[in-house]
Amino acid sequence: MGKRLEMKRQWNTVQHQQFSNYPPPPALPHPPALRFAAHFLSYAFHPVFIPFYTICFLLLFEPRFFIGLPPMEKTLLPVRFFIMYAFFPVVTVLLAKGLGFLDSFYLKTQRDRIIPYMACIIFYFWMAYVLRNQPQFPREMGQLALGIFIASSLGLLFNIYMKISLHAISMGILLAFMGALAINQPANFTIYLSVAVLVAGLVCTARLIVSDHRPVEIYMGLLAGAFSMLAGIWADGILP
């Protein structure tokens, strides 16, 4: 009886090993329209554009943050954000690709992301330093710049272990920034926070559809971005 049970156990083990060697069924392809929408969202809400969108949103819908700024400074502020957070990083990637340091302009590997990360850390540190040390700018701008700087530094560290999603990091920053404004400001930011949640969900879903990111790299990006923004708010309160 014991020998028969042992033979049956061995047979079940062999069957399990045989079936476990089969590859998982291939994922169903997404419809072309869905992939087009995902690509559009990925480009429209690229991480380099999120700070520029944020400052434009505040200037248009919450101008009370910038009461102390002269009209010319209000006009130049979005330009400065675009140059530091979008133009310089893109030019850095183009130069690195032209010099042969990158395999792809799309930064598909962790190795390709090292130089852009390091360059962006320099750009973002300078922007945070300038915004925090010029009193005419609202405090929230310095906090946002600090959060972006911390997120780029944290992204470089995560890049050692995984290709963390830059889109998700930027969405985490956006969510935490809007959440902090909703808590700390007397105005009703609920609708703005709701829109931010919707945009973050759409962008992260789009990256799951059209990118080669694993789900954990999306989730970790969201957490890293939100943590960096909260750390930037905290650091702004203790730094001189």
N, C-alpha and C positions, 0 to 999 in steps of 0.2 A: 504493500500500500504506500509506504514511504517512498519507494523507488518510483512508483507511478506518479506521485505528486511532484517529485523532483524533475522527472522528464517533462511533465506538463509545464512546470515553471520555466524550464529552459526553453521550451518551445514558444511560450508567450514572450520571453525576452528576445528571442531571435526575430519574431514577428514585429515586435515593437521597434527594434533596431532597423529592420528593413523599411518599415513605413516612415520612420523618423528621418530617413535619408532622402526622402522625396522633397524636392524644393516646394516652397509655398506657392499657391496658385498666383499667377500674375495679376497685378492690380488692373482693374478696368480702366481704359483710357478715358480721360475727361473730354467732354464735347469741345469742339474748336471754339465756340462762342465763350465757354467758361474759361478756357485757357487764354483767350484774347483779353477778357476782362481781368484775369489775374495778372497778365503781363502789364496791362495798362495801370493797374493799381500799384504794381511794383515800381514802375517808373515814375508815376505821378507822386507817390509818397516815398520816394527814395530817401534814405537817411540824411543825405546832405541837404535836402530841402526842408526838413522838419523845423529846424530853428528859424529859418526864413519865414515859413508859414506861421509859426507861433508869434513872431514879432509883428507881422502884418495883421494877424487876428487881433492882437491886443491894441494896436494903433487904431484899427477900424471900429472895434466893438467896445473897447474899454480905454478910451483916451485919457481917463482920469489918472491913469498911472503915469502919464507923461505931461502933467500940468506944468511942471517946472522947466520943461525943455523948450527952447526957442523953435519956431516953425522950421527953420533950416535944419536943426538937429533932428527933428522928427522925420524930415524927408530923407536925411542921410543915414538914419539908423537902420532901415531895412537894407540899404545898399551895403553898409558895413557888415551886416549879418550875412548877406548873400556872398560877399567877397571872402569872408573868413571861413564860413561854414560850408560853402558850396564851390566857389570858384577855385580857391587854393587847393582843396583836396582833389578836385577833378584834374587840375593842371599837374599836381604831383603824380597822380596815377598815369597820366599821359606821358610825362617825362620818364617815369620809371619803366613804362612799357617800351618807349622809344629807345631807351638805353639798354634794353634787354634784361632788366632786373625782374620783370614779371612775365609769366607765361600767357596771361590773359588779362585783358582790360576788365573783365567781369570778376576778377579776384576769386576764382573758383577753388583755389587751394589755400590751406593755412599759410603756406610759405609766401604766397603772393600778397597776403594781407599784412605782413610784418612791416614793410616800408610805409605803406599808407597809414597804418596805425601810429607809427612813431612820428610821422610828419604831422598828422592831425593832433596828436598830443601837444606838440609845440604850438600849432596854430590856436588850439582851444585854450591852452594855458594863457597865452598872451591876451586872448579876448576876455577871459575871466579876470585877469589882472587889471585890464583897462576898465572894464565895467564896474568892478568893485572899488576902484580907487578914484573914480570921478563922480562926485556926489550928485551931479545933476541927473544921472541915470537912476531910474527906480531900483530899489533893492531887489525886486523880483528878477530883474534882468541879470544881476550878478549871481543870484542863486541858480538861475537856469544855466548860465555859462559854467558855473562850478560843477553842476550836475553833468553837463556834457563832457567836461574835462575828465571827471572821475569815471564816467562811462567808457570813454575811449581808453583810459588806462586799464580799467577792469577788463575791457574787451581784449586788449593785448595779452593779458594774463590768461584769460580763458582760451585764447587762440592756441596756446601750447597744447591743450588737451582736446579741443573740439573746434569745429568751424561754426562758432556761435553766430546766430543771425543778427546782422547789423540792422535790418529792418525792425526786428523784434526789440532790439535795444532802444531804438529811437521811439518806438511805440510805448515802451515802458516808461521812458522819460516823459513823453507827452501825457500819459495817464497820471503819473505821480505829480507832475507840475499842475495839471488842471485840478487834480484832487486837492492839492495843497491850497490852491487859490479858492476852491469851493469851501474849504474849511476856515480859512483865515480872512476872507474878504466879506464885508457885509452884503455885497450884492449877491443876487441869486445866480450862482454858476452851475446850477444843476443841469440846465440844458446844454451848456458847453461841455460839461463832463460826460453827459450822455452821448453827445456827438463824438467825443474823443474815444469812448469805449467802442462805439460802432466802427469808427475808422480803424482802431487797433485790431478789432476782430476781423474786419475785411482784409486788412493788409497781411496779418499773420496767416489767415486762411489762404490768401493768394500765394504766399511763399511756400506753404505746404503743397500747393498744386503744381507750381511751375519751377520750383527750385529743387536742389538735391539735398536740402537740409533734412535732418532727422527731426521728428517732433520734439525730442529733448532739447535740441539746439534752438528751437523756437521758444519753448517755455523758459529755458535758461536765459535767453535774450531778454524776454519780458521782465523776468525777475531782476536781472542785472541792471537793466535800465531804470526800473522803479527804485531799486536800492540806491543807485548812484544819485538819482534826483533827490531822494530823501537825505542822503549823506551830504549832498551839496547844500541843502537848506540848513542842516545841522552845522556844517562847517562854516557857513556864512555867519552864524551866530557866535562862533568862538574865535574866528580868525580876526586879527587886527584890521 
